[in-house]
């Protein structure tokens, strides 16, 4: 429900946010013990635990932020598809990129038996899959020009004008 209610506004804003969080996540996981110690000690519904084969480390963790923030970007791709009146083609590629990023994160966590910044894998996958698909279809300008606030305003205007006509 939270992802449905939140909006980034444009793909430029979303890409900047994801890239900033990409650097943030790498710094706090690889260069300080803070992120890992907080995640292990904080007992609240802010993480997903995945079982591992290692009895010394029975679970791998994925934080809620690693799910929600890229999810908002993926939802923006769905809104872009809806605004164009087409099938959810860019949503599918962004969602596939997200799924590949999460699977890759879990594989790397289990392979190296160490904490990994999930956004290190999720952000390039989501942005990369979407970018390649847009470049392939020649829709880069439309994607970068998309502004959800302008689209919502024009939809409201269309609904108001259609009520006046009736």
MARBA-3410 file (N, C-alpha, C, O; in Angstrom, 1 decimal):
166
0.8,-1.2,0.0,0.0,0.0,0.0,0.9,1.3,0.0,0.5,2.3,-0.6 ~ 2.0,1.2,0.7,2.8,2.4,0.8,3.4,2.8,-0.6,3.5,4.0,-0.9 ~ 3.8,1.8,-1.3,4.4,2.0,-2.7,3.3,2.7,-3.6,3.7,3.5,-4.4 ~ 2.1,2.3,-3.4,1.0,2.9,-4.3,0.8,4.3,-4.0,0.5,5.1,-4.8 ~ 1.0,4.7,-2.7,0.7,6.1,-2.3,1.9,7.0,-2.5,1.7,8.2,-2.6
3.1,6.5,-2.6,4.3,7.3,-2.8,4.6,7.5,-4.3,4.4,6.6,-5.1 ~ 5.2,8.6,-4.6,5.5,8.9,-6.0,6.8,9.6,-6.0,7.1,10.5,-5.2 ~ 7.7,9.3,-7.0,8.9,10.0,-7.2,8.8,11.2,-8.1,9.6,12.1,-8.2 ~ 7.7,11.2,-8.9,7.4,12.3,-9.8,8.0,12.1,-11.2,7.3,12.2,-12.2 ~ 9.3,11.9,-11.3,9.9,11.7,-12.6,11.0,10.6,-12.5,11.5,10.3,-11.4
11.4,10.1,-13.6,12.5,9.1,-13.7,13.8,9.7,-13.3,14.7,9.1,-12.8 ~ 14.0,11.0,-13.6,15.3,11.7,-13.3,15.4,11.7,-11.8,16.5,11.4,-11.2 ~ 14.3,12.1,-11.1,14.4,12.2,-9.6,14.6,10.8,-9.0,15.4,10.6,-8.1 ~ 13.9,9.8,-9.6,14.1,8.4,-9.1,15.5,7.9,-9.3,16.0,7.2,-8.4 ~ 16.1,8.2,-10.5,17.4,7.7,-10.7,18.4,8.4,-9.8,19.4,7.7,-9.3
18.2,9.6,-9.6,19.1,10.4,-8.6,19.0,9.8,-7.2,20.0,9.6,-6.5 ~ 17.8,9.6,-6.8,17.6,9.0,-5.4,18.2,7.6,-5.3,18.9,7.3,-4.4 ~ 18.0,6.7,-6.3,18.5,5.4,-6.3,20.0,5.4,-6.3,20.7,4.6,-5.6 ~ 20.6,6.3,-7.1,22.1,6.4,-7.2,22.7,6.9,-5.9,23.7,6.4,-5.4 ~ 22.0,7.8,-5.3,22.5,8.3,-4.0,22.4,7.2,-2.9,23.3,7.0,-2.1
21.3,6.5,-2.9,21.1,5.4,-1.9,22.1,4.2,-2.2,22.5,3.5,-1.3 ~ 22.4,4.0,-3.5,23.4,3.0,-3.9,24.7,3.3,-3.2,25.3,2.4,-2.6 ~ 25.2,4.6,-3.3,26.5,5.0,-2.6,26.4,4.9,-1.1,27.3,4.4,-0.4 ~ 25.2,5.4,-0.6,25.0,5.3,0.9,25.1,3.9,1.4,25.7,3.6,2.4 ~ 24.4,3.0,0.7,24.3,1.6,1.2,25.7,0.9,1.1,26.1,0.2,2.1
26.4,1.2,0.1,27.8,0.6,0.0,28.7,1.1,1.1,29.4,0.3,1.7 ~ 28.6,2.4,1.3,29.5,3.0,2.4,29.1,2.4,3.7,30.0,2.0,4.5 ~ 27.9,2.4,4.1,27.5,2.0,5.5,27.6,0.5,5.7,27.8,0.0,6.8 ~ 27.6,-0.3,4.6,27.7,-1.8,4.8,29.2,-2.2,4.8,29.6,-3.0,5.6 ~ 29.9,-1.7,3.8,31.3,-2.2,3.6,32.3,-1.4,4.5,33.3,-2.0,4.9
32.1,-0.1,4.7,33.1,0.7,5.4,32.8,1.0,6.9,33.7,1.5,7.6 ~ 31.7,0.6,7.4,31.4,0.8,8.8,30.6,-0.4,9.3,29.9,-1.1,8.5 ~ 30.7,-0.7,10.6,29.9,-1.9,11.1,28.5,-1.4,11.5,27.7,-2.3,12.0 ~ 28.1,-0.2,11.3,26.9,0.3,11.8,25.6,-0.4,11.3,24.8,-0.8,12.0 ~ 25.5,-0.4,9.9,24.3,-1.0,9.3,24.1,-2.4,9.7,23.0,-2.8,10.0
25.1,-3.2,9.7,25.0,-4.6,10.0,24.6,-4.8,11.5,23.7,-5.6,11.8 ~ 25.2,-4.1,12.4,24.9,-4.2,13.8,23.5,-3.7,14.1,22.8,-4.3,15.0 ~ 23.1,-2.7,13.5,21.7,-2.2,13.7,20.7,-3.2,13.2,19.7,-3.5,13.8 ~ 20.9,-3.7,12.0,20.0,-4.7,11.4,19.9,-6.0,12.2,18.8,-6.5,12.3 ~ 21.0,-6.4,12.8,21.0,-7.6,13.6,20.3,-7.4,15.0,19.7,-8.3,15.5
20.5,-6.2,15.5,20.0,-6.0,16.9,18.6,-5.4,16.9,17.9,-5.6,18.0 ~ 18.1,-4.8,15.9,16.8,-4.2,15.8,15.8,-5.3,15.5,15.8,-5.8,14.4 ~ 14.9,-5.5,16.5,13.9,-6.6,16.3,12.5,-6.0,16.0,11.7,-5.8,16.9 ~ 12.3,-5.7,14.8,11.1,-5.0,14.3,10.8,-5.5,12.9,11.8,-6.1,12.2 ~ 9.7,-5.3,12.4,9.4,-5.8,11.0,9.9,-4.9,9.9,9.2,-4.4,9.1
11.3,-4.8,9.9,11.9,-3.9,8.9,12.9,-4.7,8.1,13.7,-4.1,7.3 ~ 12.8,-6.0,8.2,13.7,-6.9,7.4,13.1,-8.2,7.0,12.2,-8.7,7.7 ~ 13.6,-8.8,6.0,13.2,-10.1,5.6,14.3,-11.0,5.8,15.5,-10.7,5.5 ~ 14.1,-12.2,6.3,15.1,-13.2,6.6,15.0,-14.3,5.7,13.9,-14.9,5.5 ~ 16.1,-14.7,5.0,16.1,-15.8,4.1,17.0,-16.9,4.7,18.1,-16.6,5.1
16.5,-18.1,4.7,17.3,-19.2,5.3,18.6,-19.5,4.4,18.6,-19.4,3.2 ~ 19.6,-19.9,5.1,20.9,-20.3,4.5,21.2,-21.8,4.8,20.6,-22.3,5.7 ~ 22.2,-22.3,4.2,22.6,-23.7,4.5,23.6,-23.7,5.6,24.0,-24.8,6.1 ~ 24.1,-22.5,6.0,25.1,-22.4,7.0,24.5,-22.4,8.4,23.7,-21.5,8.7 ~ 24.8,-23.4,9.3,24.2,-23.4,10.6,24.8,-22.3,11.5,24.1,-21.8,12.5
26.0,-21.8,11.2,26.6,-20.7,12.0,25.9,-19.4,11.7,25.8,-18.5,12.6 ~ 25.4,-19.3,10.5,24.6,-18.1,10.1,23.4,-18.5,9.4,23.3,-18.6,8.1 ~ 22.3,-18.8,10.2,21.1,-19.5,9.6,20.3,-18.6,8.7,19.5,-19.1,7.9 ~ 20.4,-17.2,8.7,19.6,-16.4,7.9,20.4,-15.3,7.2,21.4,-14.8,7.8 ~ 20.0,-14.9,6.0,20.4,-13.7,5.3,19.3,-12.7,5.5,18.2,-13.0,5.5
19.7,-11.4,5.6,18.7,-10.4,5.8,18.6,-9.5,4.6,19.6,-9.2,3.9 ~ 17.4,-9.0,4.3,17.1,-8.0,3.3,16.3,-6.9,4.0,15.2,-7.2,4.5 ~ 16.8,-5.7,4.0,16.1,-4.6,4.7,14.9,-4.1,3.9,14.8,-4.2,2.7 ~ 13.9,-3.5,4.7,12.7,-3.0,4.1,13.0,-1.9,3.1,12.3,-1.8,2.1 ~ 14.0,-1.1,3.3,14.4,0.0,2.4,14.9,-0.6,1.0,14.7,0.1,0.0
15.5,-1.8,1.1,15.9,-2.4,-0.2,14.7,-2.9,-1.0,14.9,-3.2,-2.2 ~ 13.6,-3.0,-0.4,12.4,-3.4,-1.1,11.5,-2.2,-1.5,11.1,-2.1,-2.7 ~ 11.3,-1.3,-0.6,10.4,-0.2,-0.8,10.9,0.9,-1.8,10.2,1.2,-2.8 ~ 12.1,1.3,-1.6,12.6,2.4,-2.5,12.7,2.0,-4.0,12.2,2.7,-4.8 ~ 13.3,0.8,-4.3,13.3,0.4,-5.7,11.9,0.1,-6.2,11.6,0.3,-7.3
11.0,-0.3,-5.2,9.6,-0.6,-5.6,8.9,0.6,-6.0,8.0,0.6,-6.9 ~ 9.2,1.8,-5.4,8.6,3.0,-5.9,9.0,3.4,-7.3,8.2,3.9,-8.1 ~ 10.3,3.1,-7.6,10.8,3.4,-9.0,10.1,2.4,-10.0,9.7,2.8,-11.1 ~ 9.9,1.2,-9.6,9.2,0.2,-10.4,7.7,0.6,-10.6,7.2,0.5,-11.7 ~ 7.1,1.1,-9.6,5.7,1.6,-9.7,5.6,2.8,-10.6,4.6,3.0,-11.3
6.7,3.7,-10.6,6.7,4.8,-11.6,6.7,4.3,-13.0,6.1,4.9,-13.9 ~ 7.4,3.2,-13.3,7.4,2.6,-14.6,6.0,2.1,-15.0,5.6,2.3,-16.2 ~ 5.3,1.6,-14.0,3.9,1.2,-14.3,3.0,2.4,-14.6,2.2,2.4,-15.6 ~ 3.2,3.5,-13.9,2.5,4.7,-14.1,2.8,5.3,-15.5,1.9,5.9,-16.2 ~ 4.1,5.2,-15.9,4.5,5.7,-17.2,3.8,4.9,-18.3,3.3,5.4,-19.3
3.7,3.5,-18.1,3.0,2.7,-19.1,1.5,3.1,-19.2,1.0,3.1,-20.3 ~ 0.9,3.3,-18.0,-0.5,3.6,-18.0,-0.8,4.9,-18.7,-1.8,5.1,-19.4 ~ 0.1,5.9,-18.4,-0.1,7.2,-19.0,0.0,7.2,-20.5,-0.6,8.1,-21.2 ~ 0.7,6.2,-21.1,0.8,6.1,-22.5,-0.3,5.3,-23.1,-0.4,5.2,-24.3 ~ -1.1,4.6,-22.2,-2.2,3.8,-22.7,-1.7,2.5,-23.4,-2.4,1.9,-24.2
-0.5,2.0,-22.9,0.0,0.8,-23.5,0.1,-0.3,-22.5,-0.1,0.0,-21.3 ~ 0.3,-1.5,-22.9,0.6,-2.6,-22.0,1.7,-2.3,-21.1,2.6,-1.4,-21.4 ~ 1.8,-2.9,-20.0,2.9,-2.6,-19.0,4.2,-3.2,-19.4,4.7,-4.2,-18.8 ~ 4.8,-2.6,-20.5,6.1,-3.1,-21.0,7.3,-2.7,-20.2,8.2,-3.5,-19.9 ~ 7.3,-1.4,-19.8,8.4,-0.9,-19.0,8.3,-1.3,-17.6,9.3,-1.5,-16.9
7.1,-1.5,-17.1,6.9,-2.0,-15.7,7.5,-3.4,-15.7,8.2,-3.8,-14.7 ~ 7.2,-4.2,-16.7,7.7,-5.6,-16.7,9.3,-5.7,-16.7,9.9,-6.5,-16.0 ~ 9.9,-4.8,-17.5,11.4,-4.8,-17.5,11.9,-4.3,-16.2,12.9,-4.8,-15.7 ~ 11.3,-3.3,-15.6,11.8,-2.8,-14.3,11.6,-3.8,-13.2,12.5,-4.0,-12.4 ~ 10.5,-4.5,-13.2,10.2,-5.5,-12.2,11.1,-6.7,-12.4,11.6,-7.3,-11.4
11.4,-7.1,-13.7,12.3,-8.2,-13.9,13.7,-7.8,-13.4,14.4,-8.6,-12.8 ~ 14.1,-6.6,-13.7,15.4,-6.1,-13.2,15.5,-6.1,-11.6,16.5,-6.5,-11.1 ~ 14.4,-5.8,-11.0,14.3,-5.8,-9.5,14.4,-7.3,-9.0,15.2,-7.5,-8.1 ~ 13.7,-8.2,-9.7,13.8,-9.6,-9.3,15.2,-10.1,-9.5,15.7,-10.9,-8.6 ~ 15.8,-9.8,-10.6,17.2,-10.3,-10.9,18.1,-9.7,-9.8,19.0,-10.4,-9.3
17.9,-8.4,-9.4,18.8,-7.8,-8.4,18.7,-8.5,-7.1,19.7,-8.7,-6.4 ~ 17.4,-8.8,-6.7,17.2,-9.4,-5.4,17.8,-10.8,-5.4,18.5,-11.2,-4.4 ~ 17.6,-11.6,-6.4,18.1,-12.9,-6.5,19.6,-12.9,-6.5,20.3,-13.7,-5.8 ~ 20.2,-12.0,-7.2,21.7,-11.8,-7.2,22.2,-11.4,-5.8,23.3,-11.9,-5.4 ~ 21.5,-10.6,-5.1,21.9,-10.2,-3.8,21.9,-11.4,-2.9,22.9,-11.6,-2.1
20.9,-12.2,-2.9,20.8,-13.4,-2.0,21.9,-14.4,-2.4,22.5,-15.0,-1.5 ~ 22.1,-14.6,-3.7,23.2,-15.5,-4.1,24.6,-15.0,-3.6,25.3,-15.8,-3.0 ~ 24.9,-13.7,-3.8,26.2,-13.2,-3.3,26.3,-13.3,-1.8,27.4,-13.6,-1.3 ~ 25.2,-13.0,-1.1,25.3,-13.0,0.4,25.6,-14.5,0.8,26.4,-14.7,1.7 ~ 25.0,-15.4,0.2,25.2,-16.8,0.6,26.6,-17.3,0.1,27.2,-18.1,0.8
27.0,-16.8,-1.0,28.3,-17.2,-1.6,29.5,-16.7,-0.7,30.4,-17.5,-0.3 ~ 29.4,-15.4,-0.3,30.5,-14.9,0.4,30.3,-15.0,1.9,31.2,-14.6,2.7 ~ 29.2,-15.4,2.4,28.9,-15.5,3.8,29.2,-14.3,4.6,29.7,-14.3,5.7 ~ 28.8,-13.1,4.0,29.0,-11.8,4.6,27.9,-10.9,4.2,27.2,-11.1,3.2 ~ 27.8,-9.8,5.0,26.8,-8.8,4.7,27.1,-8.1,3.3,28.2,-7.9,3.0
26.0,-7.9,2.6,26.1,-7.2,1.3,25.2,-6.1,1.2,24.0,-6.2,1.7 ~ 25.6,-5.0,0.6,24.6,-3.9,0.4,23.7,-4.3,-0.8,24.1,-4.3,-2.0 ~ 22.4,-4.6,-0.5,21.5,-5.1,-1.5,21.4,-4.1,-2.7,21.2,-4.5,-3.8 ~ 21.4,-2.8,-2.4,21.2,-1.8,-3.5,22.4,-1.8,-4.4,22.3,-1.3,-5.5 ~ 23.5,-2.4,-4.1,24.6,-2.6,-5.0,24.2,-3.5,-6.2,24.8,-3.3,-7.3
23.3,-4.4,-6.0,22.9,-5.3,-7.0,21.5,-4.8,-7.6,21.3,-5.0,-8.8 ~ 20.6,-4.3,-6.7,19.3,-4.0,-7.1,19.2,-2.8,-8.0,18.5,-2.8,-9.1 ~ 19.9,-1.7,-7.6,19.9,-0.4,-8.4,20.4,-0.6,-9.8,19.7,-0.2,-10.7 ~ 21.5,-1.2,-10.1,22.0,-1.3,-11.5,21.0,-2.2,-12.3,20.8,-2.0,-13.5 ~ 20.5,-3.2,-11.6,19.6,-4.1,-12.3,18.3,-3.4,-12.7,17.9,-3.5,-13.9
17.7,-2.7,-11.8,16.4,-2.0,-12.1,16.6,-0.9,-13.2,15.9,-0.9,-14.2 ~ 17.6,0.0,-12.9,17.8,1.0,-13.9,18.4,0.5,-15.2,18.0,1.0,-16.3 ~ 19.2,-0.5,-15.1,19.8,-1.1,-16.3,18.8,-1.8,-17.2,18.8,-1.5,-18.4 ~ 17.9,-2.6,-16.6,16.9,-3.3,-17.4,16.0,-2.3,-18.1,15.6,-2.4,-19.3 ~ 15.5,-1.3,-17.3,14.6,-0.2,-17.8,15.3,0.6,-18.9,14.7,0.9,-20.0
16.6,1.0,-18.7,17.3,1.8,-19.7,17.5,1.0,-21.0,17.3,1.6,-22.1 ~ 17.9,-0.2,-20.9,18.2,-1.0,-22.1,16.8,-1.2,-22.9,16.8,-1.1,-24.1 ~ 15.8,-1.4,-22.2,14.5,-1.6,-22.9,14.0,-0.2,-23.5,13.5,-0.3,-24.7 ~ 14.3,0.9,-22.9,13.9,2.2,-23.4,14.8,2.5,-24.7,14.3,3.0,-25.7 ~ 16.1,2.2,-24.5,17.0,2.5,-25.7,16.6,1.6,-26.8,16.5,2.0,-28.0
16.3,0.3,-26.6,15.9,-0.6,-27.6,14.6,-0.1,-28.3,14.5,-0.2,-29.6 ~ 13.6,0.4,-27.6,12.4,0.9,-28.2,12.4,2.3,-28.7,11.5,2.8,-29.3 ~ 13.5,3.0,-28.4,13.6,4.4,-28.8,12.7,5.4,-28.0,12.3,6.4,-28.5 ~ 12.4,5.0,-26.7,11.5,5.9,-25.9,12.3,6.6,-24.8,11.7,7.0,-23.8 ~ 13.6,6.8,-25.0,14.4,7.5,-23.9,13.9,8.9,-23.6,13.7,9.3,-22.5
13.6,9.7,-24.7,13.2,11.1,-24.5,11.8,11.1,-23.8,11.6,11.9,-22.9 ~ 10.9,10.2,-24.1,9.6,10.2,-23.5,9.7,9.8,-22.0,9.0,10.4,-21.1 ~ 10.6,8.8,-21.7,10.8,8.4,-20.4,11.4,9.5,-19.5,10.9,9.8,-18.4 ~ 12.4,10.2,-20.0,13.0,11.3,-19.3,12.1,12.5,-19.1,12.3,13.2,-18.2 ~ 11.2,12.7,-20.1,10.3,13.9,-20.0,9.1,13.6,-19.2,8.4,14.5,-18.9
8.9,12.3,-18.8,7.7,12.0,-18.1,7.7,12.6,-16.7,8.7,12.5,-16.0 ~ 6.6,13.3,-16.4,6.4,14.0,-15.1,5.1,13.6,-14.6,4.0,14.0,-15.1 ~ 5.0,12.8,-13.5,3.8,12.3,-13.0,2.8,13.4,-12.6,1.6,13.2,-12.7 ~ 3.3,14.5,-12.0,2.4,15.5,-11.6,1.7,16.2,-12.8,0.5,16.5,-12.6 ~ 2.4,16.3,-13.9,1.7,16.9,-15.1,0.7,15.9,-15.7,-0.4,16.3,-16.1
1.0,14.6,-15.6,0.1,13.6,-16.1,-1.2,13.5,-15.2,-2.3,13.4,-15.7 ~ -1.0,13.6,-13.9,-2.1,13.6,-13.0,-3.0,14.8,-13.2,-4.3,14.7,-13.1 ~ -2.4,15.9,-13.4,-3.2,17.2,-13.6,-4.0,17.1,-14.9,-5.2,17.5,-15.0 ~ -3.4,16.6,-16.0,-4.1,16.5,-17.3,-5.2,15.4,-17.2,-6.3,15.6,-17.8 ~ -5.1,14.4,-16.4,-6.1,13.4,-16.2,-7.3,14.0,-15.5,-8.4,13.8,-15.8
-7.0,14.8,-14.5,-8.0,15.5,-13.7,-8.8,16.5,-14.6,-10.0,16.6,-14.5 ~ -8.1,17.2,-15.5,-8.7,18.1,-16.4,-9.6,17.4,-17.4,-10.7,17.9,-17.7 ~ -9.1,16.3,-17.9,-9.9,15.5,-18.8,-11.2,15.0,-18.1,-12.3,15.0,-18.8 ~ -11.1,14.5,-16.9,-12.3,14.1,-16.2,-13.3,15.2,-15.9,-14.5,15.0,-16.0 ~ -12.8,16.4,-15.6,-13.6,17.6,-15.4,-14.3,18.0,-16.6,-15.5,18.3,-16.6
-13.6,18.0,-17.7,-14.1,18.5,-19.0,-15.2,17.5,-19.5,-16.2,17.9,-20.1 ~ -15.0,16.2,-19.3,-16.0,15.2,-19.7,-17.2,15.3,-18.9,-18.3,15.0,-19.4 ~ -17.1,15.7,-17.6,-18.3,15.9,-16.8,-19.1,17.1,-17.3,-20.3,17.1,-17.3 ~ -18.4,18.2,-17.7,-19.1,19.4,-18.2,-19.8,19.1,-19.5,-20.9,19.7,-19.8 ~ -19.3,18.2,-20.4,-19.9,17.9,-21.6,-21.2,17.2,-21.4,-22.2,17.4,-22.2
-21.2,16.3,-20.5,-22.4,15.4,-20.2,-23.5,16.3,-19.7,-24.6,15.8,-19.5
END
